[in-house]
Amino acid sequence: MTTLELGVRVLIAFLTILIVTRIVGRKDISQMTFFNFVSAIALGSLAANLAVSSSLSIQNGILAIIGWGLVTIALGFLDIKSKKARLLLEGEPIIVIKDGQIMENKLRKLRMDTDELQSLLRKKNVFSLKEVDYAIMEFDGKLSVMKKEANQNITKGDFNFKSISQQMYPMSTTIISDGKIINENLSKLNLNEVWLNSQLQSLGITSLSDVFIAELQKDGSIYIDKVNDTVH
C-alpha cells in the first residue's frame, strides 16, 4: 500500500464514519449504554480496517460501515417500540439504596463495592450514606440520588439561623466495610477497635458480620447499614 493510497483510505474512513455516526444520532455520545458502547466499538473497528487493511477493498469497507449503521438505526427503532427489546439491549435501572438501606445483592449484581458506590455519591455532592434515601444506577452507568428530606439542599440563609449541631470530625468516615474494620481510618481519627466495639455493643450489635457498612458521622454518631436488609 502506497502512502497516497493510505492517505486516501484514512480520509474516506474518517468521512464515512463521521456521516454514519451523525445519521445514527447523538445518543452514542450523550448516553453510553451497553448497546451504544458495542455499536461504537464495532464502527471504530470497521473504520480502522477500512483505513489500514489493504485486504479490504474501499467499497466493501464503506458498505460494512453503512450496513452496521443501518443495523444500529433499526435496533434503535426497536428499542423505542418494544420494552422487552429495550431491556435486552440496554438493561434496566437498578436500585442500589432503598429507603436509606444499601441493597448488597444489587451491588453484587453490578459487581460494585462500597468504595465505588461512595465515590459515585461524592460526585453527587453526597459525602455520607446517611443522607441518601434512594440511589439508582441508570442505563448509562450514572447514579441518580434522592436525598432524605432533612438533607435536601436548603441554605441556612433561607431561615436565617445558625447551626447548633456540634461537629467533632471534619467529614463522615467509613470505619467498617463489608464487615471488616478499617483500622487506617480509625487511626486517623485517633480511635481504636476497643472504642468501636463498645459503640457497636451500645447499639445492640454483637458481631461485625452483621454490619455491611458503618460510617462515623461528623457529630460523632455512627450510621450503620446491616447485612440483612429488611426492605424489599
VOGU-815431 format. One record per residue (C-alpha): residue number from 1; residue in three letters; x, y, z. Coordinates in nm, 3 decimals. Example, Ala and Ser with C-alpha at 12.3 -4.5 7.8 and 13.67 -1.06 7.14 Angstrom:
VOGU-815431
    n  res       px       py       pz
    1  ALA    1.230   -0.450    0.780
    2  SER    1.367   -0.106    0.714
end
This chain:
VOGU-815431
    n  res       px       py       pz
    1  MET    0.000    0.000    0.000
    2  THR    0.145    0.333   -0.105
    3  THR    0.147    0.642    0.115
    4  LEU   -0.102    0.810   -0.119
    5  GLU   -0.340    0.515   -0.102
    6  LEU   -0.313    0.506    0.278
    7  GLY   -0.393    0.877    0.297
    8  VAL   -0.696    0.835    0.070
    9  ARG   -0.824    0.537    0.271
   10  VAL   -0.784    0.724    0.601
   11  LEU   -0.974    1.024    0.463
   12  ILE   -1.254    0.807    0.323
   13  ALA   -1.279    0.610    0.650
   14  PHE   -1.299    0.931    0.853
   15  LEU   -1.567    1.089    0.633
   16  THR   -1.772    0.767    0.622
   17  ILE   -1.768    0.714    0.998
   18  LEU   -1.847    1.084    1.053
   19  ILE   -2.151    1.073    0.823
   20  VAL   -2.279    0.742    0.963
   21  THR   -2.246    0.850    1.328
   22  ARG   -2.427    1.176    1.253
   23  ILE   -2.709    0.978    1.092
   24  VAL   -2.723    0.724    1.376
   25  GLY   -2.765    1.009    1.625
   26  ARG   -2.602    1.162    1.931
   27  LYS   -2.723    0.909    2.185
   28  ASP   -2.400    0.713    2.147
   29  ILE   -2.211    1.011    2.289
   30  SER   -2.451    1.152    2.545
   31  GLN   -2.583    0.821    2.689
   32  MET   -2.330    0.541    2.654
   33  THR   -2.538    0.233    2.729
   34  PHE   -2.409   -0.123    2.674
   35  PHE   -2.564   -0.134    2.328
   36  ASN   -2.422    0.208    2.236
   37  PHE   -2.080    0.102    2.362
   38  VAL   -2.078   -0.213    2.146
   39  SER   -2.202   -0.014    1.847
   40  ALA   -1.929    0.249    1.886
   41  ILE   -1.655   -0.015    1.916
   42  ALA   -1.780   -0.200    1.607
   43  LEU   -1.797    0.117    1.396
   44  GLY   -1.449    0.219    1.510
   45  SER   -1.308   -0.123    1.426
   46  LEU   -1.466   -0.120    1.079
   47  ALA   -1.331    0.229    1.013
   48  ALA   -0.982    0.125    1.125
   49  ASN   -0.988   -0.177    0.891
   50  LEU   -1.102    0.042    0.603
   51  ALA   -0.817    0.284    0.672
   52  VAL   -0.521    0.043    0.702
   53  SER   -0.619   -0.302    0.576
   54  SER   -0.517   -0.347    0.213
   55  SER   -0.703   -0.681    0.201
   56  LEU   -1.033   -0.494    0.245
   57  SER   -1.149   -0.301   -0.059
   58  ILE   -1.263    0.058   -0.010
   59  GLN   -1.607   -0.030   -0.147
   60  ASN   -1.657   -0.323    0.092
   61  GLY   -1.527   -0.119    0.383
   62  ILE   -1.777    0.161    0.316
   63  LEU   -2.061   -0.089    0.273
   64  ALA   -1.968   -0.259    0.602
   65  ILE   -1.978    0.072    0.793
   66  ILE   -2.306    0.176    0.632
   67  GLY   -2.453   -0.169    0.697
   68  TRP   -2.361   -0.156    1.065
   69  GLY   -2.507    0.194    1.084
   70  LEU   -2.836    0.067    0.942
   71  VAL   -2.841   -0.220    1.193
   72  THR   -2.785    0.030    1.475
   73  ILE   -3.068    0.252    1.350
   74  ALA   -3.303   -0.046    1.316
   75  LEU   -3.226   -0.166    1.668
   76  GLY   -3.275    0.191    1.791
   77  PHE   -3.631    0.193    1.649
   78  LEU   -3.691   -0.150    1.802
   79  ASP   -3.570   -0.014    2.135
   80  ILE   -3.831    0.264    2.116
   81  LYS   -4.118    0.034    2.014
   82  SER   -4.056   -0.265    2.242
   83  LYS   -3.994   -0.261    2.616
   84  LYS   -3.865   -0.620    2.604
   85  ALA   -3.613   -0.524    2.335
   86  ARG   -3.510   -0.219    2.540
   87  LEU   -3.444   -0.437    2.845
   88  LEU   -3.242   -0.679    2.632
   89  LEU   -3.034   -0.409    2.461
   90  GLU   -2.985   -0.163    2.745
   91  GLY   -3.079   -0.337    3.069
   92  GLU   -3.282   -0.163    3.337
   93  PRO   -3.216    0.084    3.618
   94  ILE   -3.108   -0.087    3.940
   95  ILE   -3.190    0.046    4.288
   96  VAL   -2.874    0.023    4.500
   97  ILE   -3.004    0.220    4.801
   98  LYS   -3.369    0.191    4.901
   99  ASP   -3.529    0.370    5.196
  100  GLY   -3.179    0.451    5.322
  101  GLN   -3.062    0.088    5.312
  102  ILE   -2.790   -0.044    5.082
  103  MET   -2.903   -0.334    4.865
  104  GLU   -2.597   -0.561    4.885
  105  ASN   -2.740   -0.813    4.639
  106  LYS   -2.783   -0.536    4.381
  107  LEU   -2.424   -0.422    4.434
  108  ARG   -2.306   -0.779    4.376
  109  LYS   -2.515   -0.793    4.058
  110  LEU   -2.340   -0.478    3.937
  111  ARG   -2.001   -0.610    4.058
  112  MET   -1.964   -0.288    4.256
  113  ASP   -1.808   -0.249    4.600
  114  THR   -1.886    0.010    4.867
  115  ASP   -1.584    0.223    4.773
  116  GLU   -1.716    0.264    4.417
  117  LEU   -2.064    0.344    4.548
  118  GLN   -1.930    0.611    4.782
  119  SER   -1.717    0.756    4.503
  120  LEU   -2.024    0.794    4.280
  121  LEU   -2.217    0.951    4.569
  122  ARG   -1.940    1.206    4.627
  123  LYS   -1.968    1.309    4.263
  124  LYS   -2.329    1.396    4.350
  125  ASN   -2.207    1.604    4.649
  126  VAL   -2.321    1.335    4.893
  127  PHE   -2.050    1.265    5.150
  128  SER   -2.244    1.041    5.385
  129  LEU   -2.461    0.737    5.318
  130  LYS   -2.686    0.856    5.598
  131  GLU   -2.809    1.140    5.372
  132  VAL   -2.940    0.907    5.099
  133  ASP   -3.299    0.789    5.070
  134  TYR   -3.276    0.634    4.721
  135  ALA   -2.990    0.577    4.476
  136  ILE   -3.047    0.426    4.133
  137  MET   -2.788    0.307    3.881
  138  GLU   -2.915    0.419    3.541
  139  PHE   -2.879    0.263    3.194
  140  ASP   -2.569    0.470    3.116
  141  GLY   -2.380    0.388    3.437
  142  LYS   -2.463    0.717    3.609
  143  LEU   -2.601    0.727    3.961
  144  SER   -2.924    0.915    4.037
  145  VAL   -2.959    1.014    4.402
  146  MET   -3.255    1.130    4.609
  147  LYS   -3.156    1.263    4.949
  148  LYS   -3.364    1.227    5.261
  149  GLU   -3.592    1.522    5.323
  150  ALA   -3.380    1.652    5.609
  151  ASN   -3.068    1.657    5.388
  152  GLN   -3.208    1.828    5.080
  153  ASN   -3.044    2.147    4.966
  154  ILE   -3.181    2.427    5.184
  155  THR   -2.939    2.702    5.279
  156  LYS   -2.908    2.840    5.631
  157  GLY   -2.977    3.184    5.489
  158  ASP   -3.326    3.073    5.385
  159  PHE   -3.427    3.054    5.753
  160  ASN   -3.171    3.294    5.899
  161  PHE   -3.043    3.058    6.168
  162  LYS   -2.710    2.923    6.278
  163  SER   -2.626    2.556    6.301
  164  ILE   -2.625    2.436    6.658
  165  SER   -2.501    2.083    6.583
  166  GLN   -2.151    2.017    6.709
  167  GLN   -1.902    1.890    6.454
  168  MET   -1.646    1.659    6.615
  169  TYR   -1.495    1.541    6.285
  170  PRO   -1.432    1.721    5.953
  171  MET   -1.633    1.471    5.742
  172  SER   -1.814    1.137    5.754
  173  THR   -1.566    0.848    5.752
  174  THR   -1.619    0.480    5.676
  175  ILE   -1.495    0.267    5.966
  176  ILE   -1.645   -0.072    5.871
  177  SER   -1.683   -0.201    5.515
  178  ASP   -1.816   -0.545    5.420
  179  GLY   -1.799   -0.649    5.786
  180  LYS   -1.430   -0.556    5.821
  181  ILE   -1.290   -0.279    6.039
  182  ILE   -1.088   -0.015    5.852
  183  ASN   -0.813    0.037    6.108
  184  GLU   -0.639    0.301    5.897
  185  ASN   -0.943    0.529    5.917
  186  LEU   -0.982    0.466    6.290
  187  SER   -0.618    0.563    6.345
  188  LYS   -0.663    0.887    6.152
  189  LEU   -0.949    0.973    6.387
  190  ASN   -0.742    0.877    6.695
  191  LEU   -0.982    0.591    6.771
  192  ASN   -0.934    0.216    6.814
  193  GLU   -1.116   -0.117    6.794
  194  VAL   -1.195   -0.117    7.166
  195  TRP   -1.386    0.209    7.127
  196  LEU   -1.561    0.081    6.814
  197  ASN   -1.668   -0.247    6.975
  198  SER   -1.813   -0.062    7.272
  199  GLN   -2.008    0.165    7.037
  200  LEU   -2.144   -0.135    6.845
  201  GLN   -2.249   -0.309    7.166
  202  SER   -2.434    0.003    7.279
  203  LEU   -2.627   -0.016    6.952
  204  GLY   -2.714   -0.381    7.011
  205  ILE   -2.468   -0.521    6.757
  206  THR   -2.265   -0.815    6.886
  207  SER   -2.096   -0.934    6.564
  208  LEU   -1.909   -0.748    6.291
  209  SER   -2.051   -0.994    6.040
  210  ASP   -2.391   -0.829    6.091
  211  VAL   -2.257   -0.494    5.964
  212  PHE   -2.231   -0.426    5.592
  213  ILE   -2.101   -0.070    5.631
  214  ALA   -2.060    0.176    5.916
  215  GLU   -1.983    0.546    5.896
  216  LEU   -1.869    0.776    6.174
  217  GLN   -2.064    1.099    6.125
  218  LYS   -1.930    1.450    6.177
  219  ASP   -2.125    1.483    6.500
  220  GLY   -1.975    1.161    6.643
  221  SER   -2.278    0.938    6.582
  222  ILE   -2.247    0.616    6.385
  223  TYR   -2.457    0.530    6.081
  224  ILE   -2.489    0.154    6.025
  225  ASP   -2.626   -0.046    5.735
  226  LYS   -2.674   -0.411    5.830
  227  VAL   -2.614   -0.710    5.606
  228  ASN   -2.968   -0.847    5.621
  229  ASP   -3.178   -0.562    5.482
  230  THR   -3.542   -0.556    5.582
  231  VAL   -3.651   -0.352    5.275
  232  HIS   -3.761   -0.549    4.968
end
